[in-house]
Amino acid sequence: MAKSKQSQKKRQSTKGKSTQAEQQAQRAKKKAADRREQADGAAGWVSERAGKWSLDGPDQGFMHAQKYFWNPLMDFYFRMEVEGWERIPEPPALLVGVHSGAPFVWDAWTIGIQWWRHYGEERPLHGTAHDALMAAPGVGTYFRKMGVLPAAADSMSAALAAGRDVALWPGGEVDSLRPWVKRDEATLAGRTGFIRLAIASGVPIVPIATVGGPDSMPVLFSGRRLAKVMQLDKIARLKVFPFAISAPWGIAPAALPEIPLPTKIRTAFQEPVTLANDPAKAKDDDYVDRKYEEVRKSIQRGMDELARRRRFPLFG
């Protein structure tokens, strides 16, 4: 009898969270539609193209076809180590981490592929990307086939409401293009929106610690002033225009396609961060800030632990 009551309470709790997530998805969809209608010019073009997303991905046939590229790359070139699978809660969950090595953030992509190798088709993971990448011809198509969504509230809320796991890198370009000397710092850029999203959707947050990615393309400086002069913030929501050491270019803009250096990538999923069940907490700035710091510190502790295993400055 007691077991039956527990099962009933669990079902009711799950149903309540599902309804909460669906309501959040509807609100986010309306806000996103209003925002895109107001955008014009180049920003409007980017917003319109990025807004064309669906939950159909990942394309499993496409994923299988790529394993002959990704498996050797992860296992032998990056010599990737992943741990903490036992810490992953039941879906849906919001995975949050740092990434680097733009424009092709290897430490983020490898997490997605490792997830697919671990869970297969049974538990899809939707990565997220900047609107400028989702809008780019060719690149955006590839991302969508991989199951990637725009890093926007409407797409992520919809995925969580559908019971899908979502991986998010809140620091965005500030994080992925941070200078190499700060490669082991957990940079989430002070963006707390992911906390509010998780509360509103009723899902836990899984912090992801990873090191090694910045070594694939060491960034020398961020180029914030240059980005401002070029008005990249208005055109594509980019606040930096960094220069990096990359192959085959040498010292060049980090926006160029690169051949990554053979760094060693280490990744560890941390213990889930649980959040209040009350959606009103998403508007409580003090609570949101505390949870933001909890997630950031969890990632930083994990990165510190992984960094201590590094043998060589660049190649791990």
Stockholm file with secondary structure:
# STOCKHOLM 1.0

chainA/1-316         MAKSKQSQKKRQSTKGKSTQAEQQAQRAKKKAADRREQADGAAGWVSERAGKWSLDGPDQGFMHAQKYFWNPLMDFYFRMEVEGWERIPEPPALLVGVHSGAPFVWDAWTIGIQWWRHYGEERPLHGTAHDALMAAPGVGTYFRKMGVLPAAADSMSAALAAGRDVALWPGGEVDSLRPWVKRDEATLAGRTGFIRLAIASGVPIVPIATVGGPDSMPVLFSGRRLAKVMQLDKIARLKVFPFAISAPWGIAPAALPEIPLPTKIRTAFQEPVTLANDPAKAKDDDYVDRKYEEVRKSIQRGMDELARRRRFPLFG
#=GR chainA/1-316 SS CHHHHHHHHHHHHHHHHHHHHHHHHHHHHHHHHHHHHHCCHHHHHHHHHHTCCCSCCCCHHHHHHHHHHHHHIIIIISCCEEECGGGCCSSCCEEEECCCSTTSCHHHHHHHHHHHHHHGGGSCEECEECHHHHHSTTHHHHHHHTTCEESSHHHHHHHHHTTCEEEECTTHHHHHTCCGGGTTSCCCTTCCHHHHHHHHHTCCEEEEEEESGGGGSCEEECCHHHHHHTTHHHHHSCCCCCEEEEBTTEEEETTSCCBCCCCCCEEEECCCBCCCSCGGGGGCHHHHHHHHHHHHHHHHHHHHHHHTTCCSTTTC
#=GC SS_cons         CHHHHHHHHHHHHHHHHHHHHHHHHHHHHHHHHHHHHHCCHHHHHHHHHHTCCCSCCCCHHHHHHHHHHHHHIIIIISCCEEECGGGCCSSCCEEEECCCSTTSCHHHHHHHHHHHHHHGGGSCEECEECHHHHHSTTHHHHHHHTTCEESSHHHHHHHHHTTCEEEECTTHHHHHTCCGGGTTSCCCTTCCHHHHHHHHHTCCEEEEEEESGGGGSCEEECCHHHHHHTTHHHHHSCCCCCEEEEBTTEEEETTSCCBCCCCCCEEEECCCBCCCSCGGGGGCHHHHHHHHHHHHHHHHHHHHHHHTTCCSTTTC
//
